[in-house]
Amino acid sequence: MRQILVVDDEIGIRELLSEILSDEGYDVQLAENAGAARAFRTQNRPDLVLLDIWMPDTDGITLLKEWASTGQLTMPVVMMSGHGTIDTAVEATRIGAYDFLEKPIALQKLLTTVGKAITRGEQRPQAAALGMLGRTPVVQELKQRLERITASRSAVLIQGAPGCAFEACARILHTPSMPWTVVDLGAQTVEAPLDLLQATRGGTLLVRDVADFSKLEQRGLFVLLSQAERYNVRVVCCATLPLAAQVAAGAFDDRVYQILGATTIQLPRLRDQRDDIPELAAALLSEMVEQKQVPSRHFSTAALNALRNYEWPGNLSELRSVVQTLANTAAGEQISLEETQRAVPQTPTPGAEAVLQLDAPLRDARDAFERIYFEYHLAREGGNISRVADVVGLERTHLYRKLKHLGIKTSRKNDD
């Protein structure tokens, strides 16, 4: 049974809406003011909220903004007002409200709006995916590019650093209610590519990091891509290395790249959208609390600012991990600045510690500087040796020797 929360300070309106909607088969919960609505939302996620704008304690627009800023606006909200204006309706829609109803509310208008809003809410994976990208200009440009190719069924290549929002972008391209399949291992494309397409007919097939695929797995991917149109399947492939460079180096199948390269989306790193980080962190925390993965928590403003200033070499995946850790280990309901600073140590500035080595012999001072320098770039590139080599201008084999000399441990799995 779908649940609707009605928030209105007038008891007559609450009872009338409750009677109408209950007769339609909805589970109706009532809140007489913003405080009661806030308390209810902390513990529950209704399928729809009918929210009055003019209330004595906190007005509906302010409550809507609060839910949006804390990541709790994951359900459709329909605003209500007896003396609303066009400007108010526009403002509510901009914040994230689904629609606006003017009192007195006509019965048919109420039921039609409620039905459409709940249907929209059931498309939450796509809406949540949009929310998990952010709002900064670089992200707005990304969203516009994704929206331009949504109607197409051609294959898409999404490139970005490890930990970026690959799946969120793929969800935006996915048609809700249609099959959704994820390929985690390249071997799956070798064993039964046509079975994958059959299982995903009419839907979306997400293939994780194809830059790691072996030659045999690339051939399986070529078969899958070549036959996708027959099954009306959109194939979305992710890559944490630039495939054009991989093709030039002979490490990736040119036939596959010719299909994927026609529609390529480049993802920004998390540090390139710093102003989004507080909102993303709050949204992740809210999602985890709703799913009962962590205790009920919220961030202090200072804690969110600390998250904003961190470098995030692991991008969105690292942010998710840090948020979960903080939620599970925080001493109280509010996650403090001190707890956050312990979870996200500041990235050292290249050369900062090397200054302390000025009295050391030249070789030792140089090694100290280089150690900080390479550790910094390894953190920024998520440990990917190939990208570090490109950034610092060293041949990869030379870089490995340099890191070994400096005593910096690396993992070969983070290479290609």
MARBA-511467 format. One record per residue (C-alpha): residue number from 1; x, y, z. Coordinates in steps of 0.001 Angstrom, whole numbers, plus 500000, padded with zeros to 6 digits. Each point is the difference from the previous one (the first is absolute). Layout:
! residues N
i c1 c2 c3
NUM X Y Z
...
END
This chain:
! residues 416
i c1 c2 c3
1 500000 500000 500000
2 501413 503394 498979
3 500544 502408 502883
4 499143 503714 499825
5 501023 502560 502618
6 497634 502988 500227
7 501561 503060 501648
8 497562 502840 500778
9 499320 502093 503104
10 496231 500064 499337
11 498370 496929 501558
12 497002 500189 497663
13 502179 499727 496900
14 502082 497191 501506
15 496908 497966 500822
16 498352 500641 496623
17 503091 498964 498043
18 500462 496989 502249
19 496419 498840 499374
20 500227 500463 496210
21 503375 498329 499602
22 499225 497155 502408
23 496904 499198 497947
24 502319 499749 496966
25 502051 497330 501769
26 502941 502077 501246
27 501594 499785 503437
28 499662 503607 501188
29 502156 501458 502780
30 499361 503491 501414
31 502303 502757 501293
32 498635 503249 501443
33 503186 502019 499439
34 503531 499897 498618
35 501419 498658 503252
36 497737 496950 499892
37 500761 499507 496294
38 503734 500266 500673
39 499784 497378 502753
40 497972 497648 497798
41 502411 500363 497052
42 502984 499174 502214
43 498531 496556 500646
44 498082 499312 496775
45 500017 500606 496263
46 496404 500490 498803
47 499124 499461 496349
48 498657 503567 499790
49 499766 503131 502145
50 497183 502561 499700
51 501598 503070 501588
52 498240 503230 500943
53 502040 503143 499355
54 498660 502284 502722
55 500496 498487 503472
56 500642 501778 503333
57 503264 498342 501109
58 501920 499504 496747
59 498573 500669 496546
60 499859 497232 497396
61 502594 501560 497689
62 502541 500096 502840
63 499271 496362 500886
64 500333 499017 496334
65 503404 501739 499843
66 501061 498201 503171
67 499108 496605 498588
68 501797 500829 496756
69 503183 501134 501791
70 500125 496951 502287
71 499362 497415 497282
72 496504 499160 501273
73 498141 501229 496914
74 499895 496512 498507
75 496203 499871 499680
76 497686 502199 497911
77 498589 503031 501822
78 496872 501866 498902
79 499655 503477 501505
80 496589 501376 501076
81 498896 503577 500608
82 496815 502021 500245
83 501674 503206 498871
84 503083 498978 498093
85 501637 501960 497246
86 501658 498978 496763
87 503361 501025 501454
88 499478 497695 502977
89 499056 497090 497763
90 503068 500586 497829
91 502243 500170 503077
92 498570 496746 501371
93 500519 498248 496669
94 503562 501294 499787
95 500781 498554 503423
96 498580 496621 499026
97 496211 499952 500520
98 498095 497877 497481
99 496925 502221 499678
100 497887 502724 501602
101 496308 499790 501021
102 497914 503078 500749
103 497366 499821 502768
104 497155 499239 499957
105 501238 496898 498184
106 497655 498463 497439
107 499520 496262 500618
108 500953 498834 496504
109 503021 502318 499901
110 501148 498603 503364
111 499695 496347 498956
112 501615 500557 496593
113 502945 501888 501497
114 500495 497433 502770
115 499946 497115 497519
116 502504 501628 497658
117 502290 501025 502850
118 500123 496499 501455
119 500728 498556 496556
120 502854 502485 499703
121 501270 498910 503399
122 500148 496398 498830
123 502602 501111 497457
124 502271 500798 502920
125 503171 498259 498726
126 500266 502563 497202
127 499019 502933 502208
128 502424 498862 502716
129 502717 499648 497386
130 499496 503616 498918
131 500226 501098 503626
132 503210 498075 500539
133 501784 501935 497267
134 499673 503456 501571
135 499057 503519 498842
136 503248 501859 499177
137 500563 501333 496451
138 502263 497111 498999
139 497270 497562 501057
140 497236 501974 498297
141 501952 499707 496766
142 500366 496255 500577
143 496248 499625 500600
144 499216 501900 496805
145 502237 497673 497992
146 498349 496959 501559
147 496509 501359 499347
148 500867 500616 496336
149 500792 496318 499451
150 497274 498489 502192
151 497632 499309 497121
152 502667 498223 497948
153 500638 496261 500334
154 503610 500103 498804
155 502866 498768 502162
156 501583 502498 502376
157 503512 500232 501424
158 500321 501680 503406
159 503585 500877 500919
160 501254 501250 503351
161 502316 499416 502925
162 499446 497024 502333
163 497147 500615 502415
164 498104 502484 497803
165 496207 499855 499598
166 499917 497507 497116
167 496846 498183 501097
168 498111 503203 500830
169 500590 501223 496438
170 498969 496668 498527
171 496795 500111 502083
172 499108 503331 498408
173 500195 498331 496581
174 497918 497031 501164
175 496240 499738 499412
176 498255 499275 503335
177 498128 496677 500239
178 502120 498471 497220
179 502676 497318 500625
180 503266 501146 501571
181 503068 497723 499881
182 503498 500615 501348
183 503072 498202 498655
184 502732 500038 502645
185 502445 497596 498364
186 501316 499937 496457
187 499692 496213 499989
188 496208 500396 499886
189 500256 501505 496508
190 501995 496974 498830
191 497819 497275 501510
192 496555 501039 498762
193 499696 503505 498490
194 496699 499200 498284
195 498515 498672 503241
196 500812 503345 501622
197 498213 501824 497194
198 496992 497692 500180
199 499677 500574 503743
200 500213 503776 499471
201 497702 500257 496964
202 498628 503540 499753
203 502106 501219 502909
204 503494 501128 500956
205 503185 497951 500346
206 502696 501654 502126
207 503518 498626 499444
208 502488 500996 502674
209 503599 501024 499278
210 500686 498762 496464
211 503518 501473 500176
212 500895 496917 502055
213 498678 497507 497429
214 502364 497437 498495
215 500212 499551 496214
216 497625 497036 500213
217 497536 501975 502112
218 500176 502901 497537
219 498997 497622 497215
220 497030 498865 502091
221 499074 503652 500560
222 500144 500580 496235
223 497498 497166 499460
224 497729 501465 502670
225 500162 503511 498512
226 499481 498724 496456
227 496802 498151 500954
228 498514 502472 502498
229 497713 501690 497468
230 498263 496702 499201
231 498928 499763 503645
232 499250 503735 500394
233 502596 500207 502770
234 501963 503126 500799
235 503554 499079 501039
236 501765 502441 502320
237 503710 499295 500468
238 502188 501566 502694
239 503735 500642 499728
240 502476 501375 502554
241 502672 500532 497324
242 499770 501974 496729
243 499192 497274 497465
244 501342 502040 497068
245 503462 499834 501562
246 499512 496287 500702
247 499143 499396 496341
248 503064 501976 498872
249 502165 497881 502292
250 498514 496796 498565
251 498413 499070 503325
252 496354 500376 498956
253 497980 498701 497051
254 499489 502752 497419
255 496719 498402 498808
256 498516 500346 503482
257 501211 503563 500332
258 498473 500964 496651
259 496592 498997 501354
260 500430 501554 503444
261 501918 503117 499005
262 497066 501396 498025
263 498248 501019 503239
264 502406 500779 502835
265 499254 501634 503355
266 502872 501272 502179
267 499322 500129 503756
268 501426 502755 502242
269 501975 499076 503087
270 498346 500711 503336
271 502527 502714 500833
272 498921 501843 496825
273 496520 500476 501522
274 500898 500927 503572
275 496861 502037 500601
276 497942 496827 499483
277 501827 497965 502635
278 498014 501104 503111
279 496679 499287 498276
280 501247 496663 498622
281 501278 498931 503416
282 496675 500887 501630
283 498095 498129 497276
284 502157 496895 500407
285 499524 500078 503764
286 496233 500394 499668
287 499862 497075 497571
288 501964 497777 502390
289 497787 500962 502952
290 496836 499289 497981
291 501295 496579 498994
292 500870 499237 503651
293 503680 499561 499097
294 501121 502479 502671
295 498519 501642 503122
296 498136 503300 499629
297 502642 502714 499617
298 500523 503476 498542
299 503100 502063 499227
300 500950 503222 501738
301 500640 502933 497670
302 503698 499959 500907
303 500205 496288 499161
304 498475 500586 496576
305 502502 502797 499344
306 502849 497640 500886
307 498684 497470 497496
308 499782 502758 497389
309 503683 500894 500430
310 501364 496452 499687
311 501618 498908 496701
312 497974 496747 499553
313 502446 497971 497878
314 497486 497142 500099
315 497145 502268 498836
316 496350 499098 500761
317 500842 496451 501125
318 502387 501364 502622
319 497436 502560 501151
320 497409 497239 500420
321 502437 497903 502031
322 500975 502918 502260
323 496362 500960 500607
324 499133 496438 500992
325 502993 499775 502322
326 499143 503297 501685
327 496357 499010 500425
328 500957 496704 501622
329 502689 501410 502300
330 498690 503445 501012
331 499616 500465 503755
332 496678 501812 499708
333 497192 500716 497571
334 501966 502921 498545
335 503236 499188 498161
336 502574 502510 501232
337 502857 501849 498329
338 502573 498128 502078
339 498603 496596 498994
340 499965 501048 496359
341 503574 501294 500075
342 501186 496653 501361
343 498235 498211 497135
344 501327 502251 497216
345 503609 501068 500697
346 501124 502942 497918
347 501993 499219 496870
348 503566 501310 500502
349 501115 502897 497842
350 502835 498873 497705
351 503330 501078 501479
352 498543 501106 503342
353 501958 497437 502003
354 502987 500241 497668
355 500587 503529 501275
356 500918 498428 503313
357 502808 498121 498233
358 502000 503077 498985
359 502910 499081 502261
360 500156 496462 498613
361 502370 498913 497211
362 498668 500821 496538
363 499201 496369 499146
364 497993 499518 503220
365 498141 503299 499555
366 499174 499093 496391
367 498717 496576 501036
368 497832 501573 502706
369 498463 502391 497507
370 499445 497300 497364
371 498392 497693 502557
372 497427 502664 500881
373 499564 500918 496335
374 499251 496464 498812
375 497834 499133 503014
376 497940 503107 499222
377 499456 499024 496374
378 499279 496365 500898
379 497278 501216 502380
380 498555 502351 497371
381 499873 497272 497348
382 498564 497346 502311
383 503215 497937 499820
384 499829 499593 496210
385 503614 499748 498797
386 499207 500644 496337
387 498332 503326 500752
388 502737 501057 502427
389 502589 499254 497325
390 498101 502210 497533
391 499595 502842 502500
392 503619 500094 501208
393 501486 499350 496562
394 501849 496755 500721
395 500028 496720 498118
396 498126 497440 502078
397 502936 497631 500532
398 502153 502929 501116
399 497243 501071 502394
400 499851 496527 501568
401 503774 500083 500568
402 499765 503472 501522
403 497207 498982 502383
404 501916 496886 501056
405 503098 502103 500690
406 497960 502384 502154
407 498363 497148 501911
408 496505 500817 498801
409 497873 496864 499778
410 497620 499581 497078
411 497559 497367 498842
412 500353 498663 496450
413 496229 499516 499873
414 499691 503803 499865
415 502053 500131 496813
416 497934 499434 496885
END
